[in-house]
Amino acid sequence: MRQRTEQDEQAVATRVKELLSIPLSAESAVELALIDNPGLQAAYHGLGVAEADLVQAGRLRNPVFGYVHLRWRMF
């Protein structure tokens, strides 16, 4: 599994070691499955991207300025 930063990788590895050093319970087994699941990590990443798209869609567009230069001739 590839985490975002080296610190994240170290935190996950430390937590996995902690969970494996104690007798395995149902809760710790679920935590191990969730923390080390690449598919779930990808889903979390997708949720972050979807949230960013939602925030961007709610913002106003930048104003656009246009002009036309007209030249008048007198006959």
Summary of the structure (lengths in Angstrom):
residues: 75
radius of gyration: 26.4
end to end distance: 78.1
largest distance: 98.4
contacts: 118
relative contact order: 0.09
helix: 60%
strand: 0%
